Amino acid sequence: MFMFRNCAVLLVIGSICCLLYGLFNLHVEVEPNACRMTYMFGEPMFAKVGVKGGDEYPNYGLYYYYEGLRQPLDPLKRRMTGAPVIFVPGNAGSYKQVRSLASVALRKAMSDDAGLHLDYYTIDYDEELSALYGGYLPRQRSYLKLCIRTILSIYEGRAEQPSIVLIGHSMGGKLAQSVLVDPSIGQHINTIVSISTPLDQPVLNLDAQLEGFYGQTDAVLAKLRTATVPTVTTNVCDSLHQRPPSVQRMASQDSSARLDNVLLISTGGGNRDLLVRPGLTSSRFNDLHAMTSAIPRVSLSCDHLSAVWCLQFMQAINRFLFSIAYVREDRSSIAFGTNKQRNLQSALATFVKPRRRQQSTVRFGAAGNWHEERRLVINKYFSNGLKGIFFDLIGLQRQERYRKMAIEALNVDDEDWLFGCSAQEHNQTGQLYCERATSLMHLVQRLPNEDRDPRSIAILDLHNLRKTYVQWSHVLVRLPPSAKRIGYNLDIYDPRERVTDIKMPRWYTMAKLPLINETLQGTLHQRLRVAEMVDPYQSIRVIVEPLQCISAEYRVTARICVPWAAGFERFQTLKSFDQKPQLYVNVPTLVPRHYNTTLNPVTLDLYLDPTCRYRISYEYSYSSALSRLILEFYGWLPAHLVCVLLIVLRKQVETFHEVGTFRSLRPYVGYLQYTSLYVVTACRLLKKLIITSRLLPEPESLDYSINVSIVIHCAAIALSLLATLGTWLALTLYGNAFYRLALRITRLSQPTSNVMLSIMTHLPITFGILTIATAMGTCSGVGLLLAFVFYFLMLSNAYKDYLEDFLWQKAANLVRGKPAAVAAEEPNAEEEALETKQEQQPEEEEPEPCVGLQNFSFHVTLLLMLLVQLLLNAPSSLAWVRSRRHGIDLPDPSLYPSIVVMASLSLLLQLRAPQKCQGYWMLSLVFYLLAGVVLLYCQAAIYRLTYVIAGAFALLSVHQSLWILWRRLSSPQI
């Protein structure tokens, strides 16, 4: 047991060090912000649009965006001819965030030959914190519906039924998705584009209304829309271009559900977005998902705020909207096309890969500069450009083991440069040429290369080409005339030599593991397949070290593909050995159950600079793994902290120190424990038992490694100890400062506050009456704040009085000339007389235990639990403060648990709890069960902690009340 205790102490210290290290390295994967600012070319103007029925929402508004016009514009009185787009802001978002999107659209409309243009509308939600308080969301959704109906009325004179595009940022994307619950609204929605939106689950589940909003939306969409979920056979990494499952579904069957006609597109910001992690930005109801780092012509990571002003991203969204818009036949207005398959192809061309016509045949003839190459490795550049077209024929007939061909072109822009053909010999010159050639551009992927030469690459299977196109003899590379440096690289290789399979290193593997000691000169493509990478926090760092390069500058483009997560393809460009961030491989979501990562591993494709030779190695990245652990699981910390406090409280309720001893002064009694670690491990087994038996509600489906739970729990143990010591210092050193702060907040005079504090100390039931009345008259957070302040001051005064008496007693012993230890051993005359009197009694009296407010460790724990309850109610309290300005009544999700806490606390103070009584073993058992409930049901659903804390307070008060009642009823019989 002693050894286990030491191990537990080391585990707690190690866990808190790990979390601090991860917090310090939180930006280890964050790229520099490469977004270009979007500038307006005219003064941004917002015309308010009257919304029918909008009087119920005095703090909301609908606006139309325009620029440069001096005269005010009213869309209700003007004929609007553009295609309508509504921007829905998110958590604390402003309606003015539409400026970048709308301004880019205005500039694009000026240069559009077809006369296409868009009408951008935006909604003002008063910058409400909708991600923290779910009570906002039903109101915001209702107002969004009114706005949609208002905009439909503006365009209702058209021959065809108008359709609207919704663009939602952050929680605005979830609001846009939620309006599909109403079929009368859903039939008018053409496309929804969500930007950095937590679609299927919130970032933090802080109240029941937030969870209910998500649950209601998902339940209705499950009935009205086809869902796509990964299976054990899903693998989106089979080809260079990811084919979303929604495209495969549409190709195999017609859309049958009522809402399948709505195109849903989601986008994620990538590693720069620390608020909404990438794994939350996709939905099973989506048709397409893309990360900004993989979107063509964007190829960068956006943080949560820059996602609404990043010029490259705004241009991509507007390119898509213009591609699905068309001019009506009567040339009267612009509308969005309603053919979903055509719109989805446009979305793929914009967000995944530019559209290429397959199997298009091109006629060339013998004219031009034709060459034939039979080498396996070719690096051909024209530094000064080309004046004419250059043709290179690459023979398909190779040795059987050379099955793969990697070929890339530099600076060819959007030209068709790769073909397959059957070469023939010219009658006069004898040179080989192709009369006709078939384009292979649908196999070409454009790689991000920042501001350097654009790279376009294709990985061809020579065996399949020869088998499919028997008549072909060559692959043709066509380089167009150019004034810039232009060229191509070729690498024909045996795929067995270029594919390396590894397993995810264990967390205790600290060594750097070699992959390739040295690549061959001219190597263009190298693939690394990582098996057993299943958790989002796991991460490896891949080190690509250039050994020798022909030129000083080089570039390596890495493509990371997760086989079960469509749309999470990620690109990164390496330009130097020590650049930041370095190359990390990890997954955005947990692997599906029963998924075989050995057959379908995570894939890392390295597109190397062929002018260099490299050494490639890898290692387990502690900085990345720990930073990802914090980003993924910081929401579990409140549940584990409450679990620790319950286990500590279980120990404290049955521990009573003697009055006047040093032990009675210690506030950390019970906190130096490791018993709660048993609860963590027991809950893993209990969860399987509950799922199998189905006797209780199914626990949260958090199938992560137990290592995560142990690290978070040990951090909670350390946090509870620090909170206790901080509370003790505040009680002893800063009680007066908090008292003055409380006077300033409550605006009470010092005599009045002294009277109230005295009344509550001697008659604590008034404490409950005052705080409960305040909670019911305002909100639960205000009542809890008042309860916390008064409880803190009562405990501070009691502790100071007790400490003063304790010191006076010790000083009196010193004045008598005897140290405390000697005075305790050698009693004086009074003590001898007292002992003589006690000898005459039949039994010796027990030492006086610390009860009531003298049991400081017990009340410090209750104070911390009250503080947790207060913090959990902070979002609803902020919502109540903001809503007072407009006279809006918002629901208070934690009112009843808070009333239970305040009533129980006042009763405990009235009964001078804790009293030394019987039945604590039963209470201890119940606290164990509550700690298990916390870990099984409250790690993701944080709001449920309020009910657990209320239950703990209620159990304590009931136990103490029953004991005192039983003692009073049985006292006459003694």
N, C-alpha and C positions, 0 to 999 in steps of 0.2 A: 504493500500500500504506500509505503514511504517512497519507493522508487516511482510508482505511478504518479504520485503527487509532484515529484520533481519533474517528471516528463510533462505533466500538464502545465506546470509553470513555464517550462521552456517552450511548450507549444503556444501558450498565450503570448509570450514575449516575441516568439518568431512570427506569429500571425500579425501582430500589430506592426512589427517591422516590415513585413511583406506589404501590408496595406499602405504604410507610409511611403515605401519605395515605389509602389504602383502609383500612388497619388503624385509623387514627385515626377514620375515619368508619364504622366497622363497624356502628354502631347508627343510621345515618342513616335507615333505613326501619323501625326498630323502634318500634312503637306503645307508649304507656303501658299498663301492666297494668291492664285494666278488669275483671279477674276478681273476683268476690265470693268471699270465703272460705266454705267449707262447715263448719258447726259441728255437732257431735254433741249430741243432746239426752239422751244417756245415756252412761255410761262405756263406751268401746269394749272389747269382750271378744273374745278369740280362743280357740276351743276346738280343741285339736289332735286331728286325725283320724288314726287308725292306718291306714297304707297297707300293703296286703299286698305283700310283696316289697320294702318300702322299707328293709330293713336294709342293703342295698348302698349306700344313700345316707345316711350318718349325718349329714351337714350339711344335709339338705333336710327339709322338713316341709309338711304340708297342714293348713290351719286353716279353721274355720267362724267367720264373723263374726256377733256379736250384741251387743246393747247392754242395759245396765241390770240384767240379771239377776244376783243375788248367787250363786245356786247354779250350780256348773259344769254345762256342757251337753256331752253326748256324742252327736253325730249318729248314731253306730253303734248306740246303744241307745235312740234316740228316733225316733218316726215323723215323718219329714220330709214336709211337704205342699206346700212351695213349688216353684217352677220353679228348677232348679239353674243357677247361673252360676259360672264359674271365672275369677278374675282371675289373669293371668300377668304378674308384674313383669318388667322388662327389665334393661338393663345397670346394675349396682350398685343395682338397685331393691329396695325392702323389701316384704315381704308386707303390711305395715301400710298401704301406699298404697291399699288397698281401702276404707279407712274412708269416704272421701267418697262413693264410688259406693254402697256398701252402706247408709250412713246415709240418703242421699236416698231410696233404695228403701224403707227402713223407714218413713220419714215418709210417703211416697206410698201405701204399703200401708194405713196407718191411715185415710186419707181415701178409699180406693177403695171405691165402693159395691158392686162385684161381688165383693169379697173376695179380689182378686188379691194375691199377695205372692211375693217372690223369696228364694231361699236362696243367699247369697253365700259362696263358698269362695275361698281365696287360698293361694298356694304360696310357701313360703320357699326361695329359692335361695341363701341365705347372702350375698346382695348381691355375687354374682360379676360380674366384668367380662366379660360374654359378648360385648360388641361389640368387644373388643380381643383376645380369645383364643378361637379357635374350638374348642379342645378341650373347653370347657364344654358346648357346644350339644348333642352327642349324648347326654350324660348328662342334661341338663335335659329333652330331649325324651323320653327313656325314662321319666324320673320323671313327666313330665306324663301319659304314657300310663297309668302305674300309678294316678295320681290319678283319671283319667277312669274307669278300670275300678272303682276303689273307690267313686266317687260313683254310678256306674251300679248297683252292688250295693246301695247304700242305697235306691234308688228302684225296684228290680227287682220289687217286689210289685205294681206297678200293672198295670192291665189292658192298657194300651198301652205300647209300647216307649218308654222315656224318651229325651229328646233334651236336649243340653246346649248352652249358649251360652258361648263363650270370649271374654274381653275381654283383649287383650294390649297392654301399653304398651311402647314402644321395642322392644327385641329380643324381648320377650314376644309381640308380635304375629307375628313370624316363627316363633317356636316353636309358636304356636297353628296357624299355617298349615301347618307341617311335619308335624304329626300326621296330616294328611289323606293323607300318603304311605302310611299303614297303612289299607287299606280297612275292616278290622274296627273301627277307631276312627272313621274318617270317617263311617260310616253312623249313628253316634250323635251327630254334631255338627249342630246346627241352624243356628247363625249364629256367625261370627267377626267381632268388631269390633276392628280394630287402631287404636291411638292413637299417632301420631307414630312409625311403624315404618318402617325402611328395608326394603322388602319384596322388591324384585327384585335389589338389589345392596347390599352393606354400605357404610357411610359411609367406612370405611378398610379395605381388604383387606390385613390384616396377617399372615395366615398361610394356608397351603394348606388347613387344615382348615375355616377359615371359608369359603373359596371353595368347597370341596367340599360343605359343608353347603348352601349356596345352590344350587349346581349340581345336587345330588341332588334337592332338593325341587322345583326348577323342572322338572327332567326328568320326574319322576313326575307332577307336576300337568299337564304338557303332554299326557300320555297319558290322564289320568283326568278332565280338566276342559277345557272350552272356553275358549280364550284370546281376548281382544279387544285388537287393536292398531290404532292409527290408520293410515289409508291416505292416499293423495294426495287423496282426495275427502272426507275427514272434516272436518266443520265443525259444532261443537256450539254455535256462536254465532248460528245462523239465527233463533232465537226468543228471547224474553225469558227463557224457562225452559229450562235445559239438559236435554236428554233423553239420559241415559247410553246408550252403545252397547249395554250389556247389556240394557236395556229394549227396544231395537229388535230385538235378536237374539231375545229371548224372545217378542216379539210375532209374529215371522215364522216361528219354528220351535220345536219342542219341545226340551227339554233332552235331549241324547242321551248325554253322557258320564256316567260313574258318579258323579262328585262334583259334578255340576251342581246337585244338590239342596241343597247347602250354600250359604247366603247369606254372601258375603264383602263386608264393608264396611270401607273404610279412611278414616281422617281425618288431616289434617295441621294443624299448629298455625299455620302462616303465617310472617310475617316476624319474629315474636318468637322463633321456634325457631331458634337459631343452631347447634344440635348436629346435628339432622337436617333438612336443607334440604327445602323442599316437594316438589321434583321426585322425591325418593326415596320418598315416602310412598304412592305409588300402585303398583298392580300390574296386569299384563295379565290376571291371573286374577280380578280383582275384579268384582263386580257393581255397586258404587257407590263413588264417592270424593267426599269433601266437605272443604273447608277450613272451619275453625271460623269464619272471618270471614263465610262465606256461609250458615252454618246458621241457619235461622229461630230467633229468640229467643235466639241466642247472639251472633252478629255482632261477634266480637272475635277478636284473635289471642292464642294461648296459647304461652308458652315451653315447653320440653321437660318441665319439672317441674310447672308449674302445670296442665298438661293433665290431671293425675290428681286435682286438687282444685278446679278452677274450677267454681263452683256452677252457672253457666248451662250449661256443657257436660255436667256430671254429670246435670242435670235432663233434658237432651235425650236422652242415652243411655238413661236409665231410662224416659222417655216411650216410646221405641221398644220397649224390652223389655216394658213393660206392654201395649203395643198388639198384640204378637204372642202374648201369653199368654192363656190361657183357663181357665175352671173346668171340670173334667171333669163329665160328665153325672151321675155319682153323688155329686158335690159332695165327693169325698174328697180331692182334691189339685188342684194347679195344674200346667199343662204348657204348653209352647211349641207353637204351631201348626206343622205340617209342610208346609203349602202354601207353596211358595217364592214363587210369584207374588204371593200375598196379603201375605207378609212383605216382599217387595221394595216393594210399594206403600206399606206402612207406613213402610218406611225412607225412601222418597222424600218422604213427607209430613212426616217428622221432620227429615231432614238436607238436603233440597233445597227443597221447597215444600209448604206445607200442602195437604192434599187438598181438592178442591172437586168437587162433583157437576156434571157438564157437562149443559147443555141442560135444566136443571130449570125448570119453568114455575111462575110465581107469579101469583096472582090479587090485584089491588089494588082495583079499583073506582074510582068517581069521587070518593069521599070523600078529603079531605086537601088539602094546600096544593100545587097544581100550577102550574108555570110553564113557559114555553117560551123557549129562548134560541137566537138565530141568530148571535150574535157569534162571531168566530174565537178571541178570547182572553177568558177569564172568570176572575176571581179573586173568589170569593164566600166570605166567612167570617162566622160567627156567634160573636162574641167571648164572649157570655154563654151560649152553648149554645142548644139547641132544646127547646121544650116538646112539640112534635108532630113528625110525620114531614113532611119537606120533599122534594118531587119537582121535578126539573128535567128538561125534555125538550130534547134537543139534536138538531137536524135533521140527517139524513144527506145530504140533497141539497145539495151544494156544487159550486163550480166544479171542473172536472176536475183542475186542478193541485193542489188541496188533498186529497191522498190519505191523509194521516196525521193521527191524533188522539191527542195525549198528554193523559191525564186522570188526576189524582191526587186522592185523598181524604185528609183529615187527621183523625185521632182517631176513625175508624169502628170500630176494634178488629177483631173477626172477623165483623162484620155483612156480609150481602150488600148491596152498594150500587150495583153496575153491572149494567145489563140492556139488552136490545134489545127493541123492541116496535113494534107498529103503532098509532099514536095515532088516536084518534077524537074527534069533537067532542061535548060534552055537549049534550043537547037543550034544556035549560032555560038554563044559564049560558053556553053557547057556548065554554066553555073546553076545551082539549085535555087528554086523559088517556088512560091505557093500562089497558084492562080486564085484559089478561094480558101478562106480560113473561117473557122467557127470560133466565136468569142468564148473565152473561159473566165470572163470578168466576174461571173457570179461566184467564183471560187476565191476571189481576191478579197482580202481584208486590209483596210487602211489602218495603219498603226499610229497611235499618237506619238509624236516626236517633238513636242513643244514647238519652239520657233525654228527648229532646224529643218533640213531637207525632209519633206513628207515621205514616209515609207509606206509602200503598198506591197503586200506579201501574199503568196499563195503556197500552200503545201499540197502537192499533187501526188497521187498514188499512181505510179507508172504502170504497175500491173493492171489496175482497173482501167486505165486509159487504153492500154493496148487491147484489153479484152472487150471493152465497150465500143471503141472506135477502131475496128480492125484495119480500116483503110488508112488511118493516120500513120504518118512516119515521123513527124516532128512536132515539137512545141515551138511556136513562133513568138518571139519577143519583138515588139514594134515600139521604137523610141521616136516620139514626134520631134519636130524642130523646136529648139528652145535656145534662149539666150542665157539661161542659167546652167549651172552644173547639172548634168543628167547622166544616168547610167543604170546598170542593173548588176545584181549578184546572183550567182547560181551555186547551189550545193546539192549534189546528188549523193545519197548515202544509204547505208544499210540501217533500217530503223532500229534494229536490235542494238546498235552501237550508240544510238542517240536517246534511248529511253532508259531512265534509271528509276527503279522502284525502291522506296524506303518506307519504313514504318515511323509513325509519330514517336519521337523520343519521349521517354518518361521524364517526369518533372525533376527527378534527381540526377538526370544525365547532364553533367556540367561541361563535358568535353566538346570541342569542335570536331565534327565528324566529316571526313573527306568524301566528296562525291566523284569529282574528276580532277586528277592531278594536273592535267594540262590538255586543253582542247587542241584540235588540229587547226592549223592556219586555214582560213576560209570557211570555218564552221558557221553556219547561219542559224541553225535551229537546234535546240536542245530541250528535251522534255523531262520533267521531274514529276513522278506520281507518288503522292503521299497517302498511305493507308492509315487507318485507325485515328484519323483526325475527326473527332465527333463532337467536341464541345466548343462553344464560341470563345471560351477564354484561352484555349490552346493556341499556341503560336510558335512558329519556328522562324528563325532569321536565316535567309539564304545569302551567302557571301559570294559575290562574283568579283574576283580579283584579276584585273588585267596584268598579265606577265610581260607582254611585249606587244606594242602597237606600232604600226607604220606611221600613223599621225598622232599628234599629241591629244587630240580630241577623239572621243569614241562615244557610242551610245548603245545601250542595251535596253530593249523594251521587254518587260515581263507581263505576261497575261495569266491571271489567276482565275481558275474556273472551279466552281463548286457543283458537283454533278446533280445534287438534289435541290439546288436553289436556282431556279431560272431567273435570269435578269441580274444576278449579282456578279457578273463578270467584271473584273477589275484590271486596269492597266496601270503600269508604273514605268517611268523612264529613268534609267540610271546613267549618269554622266560622269561620275567620279566615284572612287572607291569609298570615300568617307562622307558622301553626301547625306543630308538629312531630309526626309526620313529614309532609313534603309529599307531593304526589301524584306517584308514580313508576309508570311503565308498563314492565313487563318480562315475560319468559316463564319458566316453571319448568323446562322441559325443552328439549332440542335439537329443532329442527324435523325431521320425518321426511324421508328422502331423496326427492328429486324433488317435494317439496311446493311448490305455487305460493302463495306468500304474497301475491301481488298479487290473485289471485282470492279467497283466503281470508285476509284480513289479521287481525291482532290488533285487537280492538274495544274502544274506550273510550266508554262511554255516560255522559254527564253529565246528571244530573237536577237542574236548577237551581232556585233559589228564584225564582219568577216576579216577585217584587216588586223584583228588582234587575236592573241592566244590568251586563254583564261584558266584560272584555277577556281573551281567551284566547290564550296563546302557549305555545311549547314550546322545549326545548333539550336537547342531549345532556348527561346528568348524569354528570360524572366521579366525584363522590363515591359515587353509587349503583353505577356500573359497576365501580369499583375495589374497593369493599367486596364486591360480588357475585363479582368475580373471585377474591378471597381465599377466600370461603366455598365457592365451587364447585371451585377448583383448588389449594387449599393441599396437598392430598394428592399433587400431582405434584412437589413440591419435593424430597423425598428422591431420587427418580429422577434429576432434573436435577443435584442435588448430586453424586451418584455419577458421573454422566456427566462432570462438570467435573473431578472428582478423577482419573478415568481418563485424560483428556486431559492433565492436568498431570503425572501419573505417566509418561505416554508421553514427555514432554519431559525429565523429570528423570532417567530411567534412562540417558540417553545424554549427560548434562551432568555433567562432573567438573571442579570448580574446584581450583586449586592450594592446597595446604596453606599456611596462614599469610597468606592474602589476606583482604581485607574481604569479597569476594564469597562466600567459604566460610562466612561467618557469617550470611548472609542466609537466612531461612527461607522467603521467599516466591518463591524461584526457580521460574519456570514458571507462577505464578498470575496474572501480569499478561498474560493471553492472551485472544484472541478466536477461536481456532481451533475451539473447541467450537460456536460459532454455525454453522459450516459443517456440523457433524454434524446440527444441528437441521433445517436446510433440506434436507440430503441425505436424511434419514430420511423426509421428506414424499414425496419421489420414490420412495424405496426401498419405502415402504409400498404404493404403487400397483403397483409392479412385482411385489411378493410376492403381492398379491391376484390379479393378473392371471395370473401364472405358476403359482401354487398348488404351488410346489416346497417351500416352507417353511410352518410353522404360521402361520395367519392372525394378523396383529398385532391389538392391541387396537383396538376400533372407537371411536376418539375423534376424531370428525369435526368438531373445532372449528377456529376460525380459527388460522392460524399466529401471529397476533399474541399469542395467549395463551401459546403455547410460548416465544416469544422473550422475553416479559416475565418469565415464570417462570424461564427459563434465565439471563437476565441477573441476576435476583435471586439465583440459585444461585451465579453467578460472584462476586458481591459477598459473599455469605455465606461462600463458601470462603476468600476473602481475609481476611475478619474472623475466621473460625475459625483460620486460620493465624497471624495476628498474636496472637490470644488465646492460642493454644497456645505461641507463642514467649515471650510475657510470663509465662505460667505456668511454662515451663521455666526461665526466667532469674530470675524474682523470687519465685515462690511454690513452688519445688520442695520446700523444707523444710516448708512448711505442708502440702502434699499428702503428704509423707512421714509427718508426724505423724498426719494423718487416716487414712492407710493403716494405720498401726500400731494406731490405735484401732479401725478396722473389723475388721482381721484378728486383733486381740488378741495380737499377737506382741510380744515384748520387743525392745528396740533392738539388743542384741547378736545375737539370733537373726535378725532381719531383715537386719542387716548381712552376716551370714554367708551367708544365702540369696541376697541381692542380689549378693554377690561371686561366689558359685558360678555364678549364672545369667549374670553378665557374662562370666566366663572360660570357662564351659561351658554355652552357651545351650541345648543339647539338653535339659538338665534343666528349662529353662523350659517346653518343650513337654510333657514328661512330667508335670510337676506340674499344668499348666493342663488338659490333656486328662483326666487322672485326676479332677480336680475336676469337670469338666463331666460326665463319665460317672457320677460318684458322686452328683452333685446335679442340676444342669441346665446347659444350655449358657450361659445368662446369667451364672451365677456363675463359670464357667470363663473367660468372656470378660472379666468384670470384673477377675478376678485377673490375667489376661494384660495388660489395659490398665494396671492399676496398676503392675505390675512393668516393663512396657515404658516407661511414662512415667518412672519413676524411673531406669531404666537410661539413657534418653536425656537426662534432666536432668543426671545425674552426668557423662555423657560431654561434654555441651555445656559444663558449668561447667569441667571439666578443660581442654577445648580452649580456652575463652575465657581461662582463667588463663594457659595457656602463651602464647597469642597476646599478651596484655597484657604478660607478662614479657619477651617478645622485643622488643616495641616500647619498653618502658621501658629495656631494656639498650641499645638503639640511642640513646636519648636521653641515658643516662648517659655514653656514649662521646663525647658532645658533638656528635653529628651527628643531624639530623632523619632520620626514616625514609626520606624520599625521597632525601636526599643519601647516606645509608648504603647505599642500594640501588645508587646510581650509582657511588660510590667504594669499592671493596672494600678491606678491611684486609689485613694481611700474611697472616693465616690463609687468607683467601679467595683471595689471589694464589697462595699455595702450592697451594691446592686447584685453582685454575684451571690451574697449571702441570702438576699431576698429571693433570687431565682432558685437557690437550692431548696428553699422551703416550698417552692412550687412543685407540683407533681412532674411536669415536663418542662424541658428547656425550650424557649421561644426561638423560632428560626430567624435568621438575618432578614432584614427588611429588603424585599426585592424592588428593582426599578420598574415601576408601573406607570401608566399614563404617559405624559410628556417626558418623564424622566428616562424612558426607554428610547433613547435618541436614535439608535441604529434602526429600530423598527419604524419610527416616524420619518426618518430620512428616506427610507425606501418608499414609504407611502407618498412622500413629497415628490420623489422622482417619478413615480407612476402617475401622479397628478400632473406633473410637468409633461410627460409623454402624451397624456390625454389632451392637455392644452395645445400642444404642438400639432396633434392630429386634427384638431378643430380650427387651426389657424386659417386654412383656405376659406372655410365657410364664414369665419369671422371677418376676413377681408372683404368677402362678397357682401356681407351685411352692411359694413361700413360704406362701401361704394353705392349700394342700392338705396341707402337713406336719402341721397340727394334727389332721387327721382320718385320716392315714395313707392318703391317696388317691393312686394313681399316675395321673398325667396324661401324655399324649404330649408329647414335646418336638419340635416341627416343624422346628427349625433345628439339631438336634444334629450331624448329619453335616457340613453346611457349616461349622459352628463348629469342629469338629475339624480340618477341612481348613485353616481359617484359622490356628488355633493351631499346628498341625504345620508349616505352611509358614513361619510367622513365626519359629518356633524354628530352623528350618533356615536361613533367611536370616541370622539373627543368628549362627549357628554358622559360616556361610561368609563372614562379614564382608561381606555384600552391601550396596551394589552394588559389584561389581568391574568394572574397566575391561576390557571384553572385546568380542568380536565378536557379531554376530547381533541387535543391538538394533533394527535396521530391521525385522526380522521381528516382534519383540515389539511394536514401535510399531504395526505394521499390525494385530496382533491386538487391541491396546488400542482402536484405532479401531473395530474390529468389535464389541468388547464395549460401547463407548459407544453404538453404534447399537442393539445388542440392548436396552440399558437403556431407550432412548427408544421403542422399538417394542413392547416386551413388559412393561415394569415400571412404567409411570406409574400405572396403576390397581392392578395386582397388585403391591403394594409388597413383599410377602414374597419375590418372586423376586430382589430385590436381594441377598439373602444368598447365593444361588448365584453371582451374577455376581462379588460381592466375593471369595468363596471361589475362583472360577476365576482371578481376577486374582492373588491370592496364590500359588496353585498354579503358574501360568505363570511368575511371577518366580522361585520357588524351583527349578522344573525347569530354567529357563534358566541360572541361576547354577550349579546342580549339574552340568549337562552341560558347561558351559564349564570348570569346575575339573577335572572328570574328564578332559576332552579334553586340558587343559594338562598334567595329571600323566602321562597316557599318552604324550604326545608329548615330554615333557621329556627322557627318556633318549636320544632320537635327536638332540637338539641338540648 
